[in-house]
Amino acid sequence: MRYATAFISIALFLAGCSGGGADGDAPVGVELHEAGGKVLFKGQPVEGATVTFQPKTTGRGAYARTDSNGVFTLNTFAESEGAVAGDYVVTVTKHAPPANQLSNEEARKLLEAGKQPPVPPPPVSLLPAKYADATQSGLTASVTADGENQFEFALTE
């Protein structure tokens, strides 16, 4: 009986920590609002950039990846489109694919031979570094419950 009580207590605790929604859904009581926009660099759409909305105070951030037209739709939870209403600092990053990176199979063969795989080079940013830093980006947005919530970020050098 003691084990059954402990099991039930743990199960209830874990259920409470899950946020109350199905996988990827917003937790009960968290209202998301459709939000998105477009990223341009030197007047051209930026494909494959990561856009991050970081709350200026407290709260839940949101993120997105731009498509071939530079357009993005924010997500706050795994598969929940939208963002919590509030003021955000925005960062935008895009990195070049790693050069000469070993495949998993190549790295495994080196390890099996007792050799250490080389450390991959650091990622190379394709956008000015200031846009990756929330304290320097200069990009902000306010998501509102009743607004259009479409933002255009025109990045420059």
QUIDA-V644836 format. One record per pair of residues at least 24 apart in sequence whose ideal C-beta (glycine too) atoms are under 8 Angstrom apart, sorted by the first residue. I is the first residue (numbers start at 1). J is the second residue. Records with the same first field share a line. If there is no record, write none. Layout:
BEGIN
I: J / J
END
This chain:
BEGIN
19: 77
21: 77 / 80
23: 78 / 79
24: 77 / 78 / 79 / 80
25: 77 / 79 / 80
26: 76 / 77 / 80 / 82
27: 77
30: 60 / 76 / 84
31: 84 / 85 / 145
32: 76 / 80 / 81 / 82 / 83 / 84
33: 82 / 83 / 84 / 85 / 143 / 144 / 145 / 147 / 149
34: 73 / 81 / 82 / 149
35: 62 / 73 / 74 / 82 / 83 / 141 / 143 / 149 / 150 / 151
36: 64 / 71 / 72 / 73 / 74 / 149 / 150 / 151
37: 71 / 72 / 141 / 150 / 151 / 152 / 153
38: 66 / 69 / 70 / 71 / 72 / 151 / 152 / 153
39: 66 / 70 / 72 / 92 / 152 / 153 / 155
40: 70 / 152 / 153 / 154 / 155
41: 127 / 155 / 156
42: 155 / 156 / 157
43: 154
44: 70
45: 69 / 70 / 71
46: 70 / 92 / 94 / 127 / 155
48: 94
49: 92 / 93 / 94 / 127
50: 92 / 93 / 94
51: 90 / 91 / 92 / 153
52: 90 / 91 / 92 / 93
53: 83 / 88 / 89 / 90 / 141 / 143
54: 88 / 89 / 90 / 91 / 134
55: 84 / 86 / 87 / 88
56: 86 / 87 / 88 / 89 / 140
57: 86 / 87
59: 84 / 86
60: 84
61: 88
62: 88 / 143
74: 143
83: 143 / 149
84: 143
85: 143 / 144 / 145
86: 142 / 143
87: 140 / 141 / 142
88: 140 / 141 / 142 / 143
89: 134 / 137 / 139 / 140
90: 137 / 139 / 140 / 141 / 151 / 153
91: 131 / 132 / 133 / 134 / 137 / 139
92: 127 / 131 / 132 / 137 / 139 / 153 / 155
93: 125 / 127 / 131 / 132
94: 125 / 126 / 127
95: 123 / 124 / 125 / 126
96: 123 / 124 / 125 / 126
98: 123
127: 155
128: 155 / 156 / 157
131: 155
END
